[in-house]
Amino acid sequence: MSILPLFFIIVIFFTQLIKRPFLEKNLKKIFWIPVVAVFSLSTIFSFLQYRAWKENKLMQFVFETDGGFSGFLYNAFMSYYAPYILSLFLAGILVLLMFIINKRSGYRFFEREEILIAFLASFLVCFPGFLFFIFGIVIAYLFTHIISVIIKKSVRGNVIPLYYFWLPVSGSVIITEMIWLSKLGFWSLLSV
């Protein structure tokens, strides 16, 4: 399931690097495509799981003892939908906070389309990847800020934009989750 979000992150990031004016102009139009695609893929996986349960004799027994169709719906919801719904909710809170901070500061902190990019990046990492994503953004910003201070030897007036951090950190979290984090015991404790 992580391959599709990773694909969208890569496509949006390279569009951000190569065709930034195009992204600035069209991001509001293409904003919901990754969200709809992720939930559509969840629906397809749920349907495929249902077919597998109905066609296998052993799985039919499990299906009957696990609460029947309502048990299946609960299992499909918790497996495919709940992590992204929770991530959607948390991404919404993050974007709302970013918008409020940006409005109060006279739109100095975030660029116009950056808030939508942050939303997509934080949504696509899913949950519990969202927790690591926020931590990764803070670490990447602090590390870059420290390097910048060392190079310039001054702290004053040293604001580093997060515009190019959101998508790479998001992609890094997804790759780390696929390779390492999902194999750890605490990951299943954090999962919905």
C-alpha positions as CSV (number, residue, x, y, z in Angstrom):
1,M,0.0,0.0,0.0
2,S,3.0,2.3,0.6
3,I,4.1,2.2,-3.1
4,L,1.2,4.4,-4.3
5,P,1.8,7.2,-1.8
6,L,5.6,7.0,-2.5
7,F,4.9,7.3,-6.2
8,F,2.8,10.5,-5.6
9,I,5.5,12.0,-3.4
10,I,8.2,11.4,-6.0
11,V,6.0,12.8,-8.8
12,I,5.0,15.9,-6.9
13,F,8.6,16.4,-5.6
14,F,10.1,16.3,-9.1
15,T,7.4,18.6,-10.4
16,Q,8.2,20.9,-7.5
17,L,11.9,20.9,-8.6
18,I,11.5,21.0,-12.4
19,K,8.2,22.7,-13.0
20,R,7.5,24.8,-9.9
21,P,5.4,27.4,-11.8
22,F,3.2,24.6,-13.1
23,L,2.8,23.2,-9.6
24,E,2.0,26.7,-8.2
25,K,-0.7,27.2,-10.9
26,N,-2.3,23.7,-10.8
27,L,-1.8,22.3,-7.3
28,K,-5.3,23.2,-6.2
29,K,-6.7,21.4,-9.2
30,I,-4.7,18.2,-8.7
31,F,-4.7,18.3,-4.9
32,W,-7.3,15.6,-4.3
33,I,-6.0,13.1,-6.9
34,P,-3.6,11.4,-4.4
35,V,-6.2,11.4,-1.7
36,V,-8.9,9.8,-3.9
37,A,-6.3,7.4,-5.3
38,V,-5.3,6.2,-1.9
39,F,-8.9,5.6,-0.8
40,S,-9.7,4.0,-4.1
41,L,-6.8,1.6,-3.7
42,S,-8.0,0.8,-0.2
43,T,-11.4,-0.1,-1.6
44,I,-9.8,-2.3,-4.3
45,F,-7.7,-4.1,-1.6
46,S,-10.8,-4.6,0.6
47,F,-12.7,-6.1,-2.3
48,L,-9.8,-8.4,-3.2
49,Q,-9.6,-9.5,0.4
50,Y,-13.3,-10.2,0.5
51,R,-13.1,-12.3,-2.6
52,A,-10.1,-14.2,-1.1
53,W,-12.1,-14.9,2.0
54,K,-15.1,-16.1,0.2
55,E,-13.2,-18.4,-2.2
56,N,-11.0,-20.2,0.3
57,K,-12.5,-22.9,2.5
58,L,-10.3,-22.1,5.5
59,M,-10.9,-18.4,5.2
60,Q,-14.7,-19.0,5.0
61,F,-14.4,-20.7,8.4
62,V,-12.4,-17.7,9.7
63,F,-14.9,-15.4,8.1
64,E,-17.8,-17.1,9.9
65,T,-16.0,-17.2,13.3
66,D,-14.7,-13.6,13.0
67,G,-18.2,-12.1,13.0
68,G,-19.2,-12.7,9.4
69,F,-19.5,-9.7,7.1
70,S,-19.5,-7.1,9.9
71,G,-16.2,-8.7,11.2
72,F,-14.8,-8.4,7.6
73,L,-15.9,-4.7,7.4
74,Y,-14.2,-4.0,10.7
75,N,-11.1,-5.7,9.6
76,A,-11.0,-4.0,6.2
77,F,-11.7,-0.6,7.8
78,M,-8.9,-1.0,10.4
79,S,-6.4,-2.4,7.9
80,Y,-7.0,-0.1,4.9
81,Y,-9.0,3.0,5.8
82,A,-8.4,3.9,9.5
83,P,-4.7,4.7,9.1
84,Y,-5.3,7.1,6.2
85,I,-8.4,8.6,7.8
86,L,-6.4,9.4,11.0
87,S,-3.6,10.7,8.8
88,L,-6.1,12.9,6.9
89,F,-7.4,14.3,10.2
90,L,-3.9,15.0,11.6
91,A,-2.8,16.5,8.2
92,G,-5.9,18.8,8.4
93,I,-4.9,19.9,11.9
94,L,-1.3,20.6,10.7
95,V,-2.5,22.6,7.8
96,L,-4.9,24.6,9.9
97,L,-2.1,25.5,12.3
98,M,0.2,26.4,9.4
99,F,-2.5,28.6,7.9
100,I,-3.2,30.4,11.3
101,I,0.6,30.9,11.9
102,N,1.1,32.2,8.4
103,K,-1.9,34.5,8.5
104,R,-0.8,36.0,11.9
105,S,2.7,36.6,10.6
106,G,1.6,38.3,7.5
107,Y,2.2,35.3,5.2
108,R,6.0,35.3,5.9
109,F,6.5,31.7,7.0
110,F,5.0,29.5,4.3
111,E,4.6,30.0,0.5
112,R,1.2,29.8,-1.1
113,E,1.2,26.2,-2.3
114,E,3.5,25.0,0.6
115,I,0.6,24.4,2.9
116,L,-1.1,22.1,0.4
117,I,2.2,20.3,-0.2
118,A,2.6,19.9,3.6
119,F,-0.9,18.5,3.7
120,L,-0.2,15.9,1.0
121,A,3.2,15.0,2.4
122,S,1.7,14.4,5.9
123,F,-1.4,12.6,4.6
124,L,0.6,10.2,2.4
125,V,2.9,8.9,5.2
126,C,-0.2,7.4,6.8
127,F,-0.4,6.7,10.5
128,P,1.8,6.0,12.5
129,G,4.3,7.3,9.9
130,F,2.8,10.8,10.6
131,L,4.5,10.8,14.0
132,F,7.9,10.1,12.5
133,F,7.2,12.6,9.7
134,I,6.7,15.4,12.2
135,F,9.8,14.4,14.1
136,G,11.7,14.2,10.8
137,I,10.6,17.7,9.7
138,V,11.8,19.1,13.0
139,I,15.2,17.2,12.8
140,A,15.7,18.2,9.2
141,Y,15.0,21.8,9.9
142,L,17.2,22.0,13.0
143,F,20.1,20.2,11.2
144,T,19.9,22.6,8.2
145,H,19.7,25.5,10.6
146,I,22.8,24.4,12.5
147,I,24.7,23.9,9.2
148,S,23.5,27.3,8.0
149,V,24.7,29.0,11.2
150,I,28.1,27.3,11.0
151,I,28.5,28.4,7.4
152,K,27.3,32.0,7.9
153,K,28.6,32.3,11.5
154,S,25.4,34.3,12.3
155,V,22.0,33.5,13.8
156,R,20.4,36.8,13.0
157,G,18.0,36.9,10.1
158,N,18.6,33.2,9.3
159,V,15.2,31.8,8.3
160,I,15.2,28.6,6.4
161,P,12.1,27.8,4.3
162,L,10.5,24.3,4.7
163,Y,9.3,24.3,1.1
164,Y,11.6,21.6,-0.1
165,F,11.6,19.6,3.1
166,W,8.0,18.3,3.2
167,L,8.1,15.7,0.4
168,P,11.7,14.3,0.9
169,V,11.0,13.8,4.6
170,S,7.7,12.1,3.8
171,G,9.3,9.9,1.2
172,S,12.1,9.0,3.6
173,V,9.6,8.0,6.3
174,I,7.7,5.8,3.9
175,I,10.9,4.1,2.7
176,T,12.2,3.7,6.3
177,E,8.8,2.2,7.2
178,M,8.9,-0.3,4.3
179,I,12.5,-1.4,5.0
180,W,12.8,-1.2,8.8
181,L,10.1,0.3,11.0
182,S,7.3,-2.1,10.0
183,K,9.4,-5.0,11.2
184,L,9.8,-3.6,14.7
185,G,7.4,-4.7,17.5
186,F,6.6,-1.2,18.6
187,W,5.3,-0.3,15.1
188,S,2.4,-2.6,15.5
189,L,1.6,-1.0,18.9
190,L,1.4,2.4,17.2
191,S,-0.7,1.2,14.3
192,V,-4.4,1.8,14.4
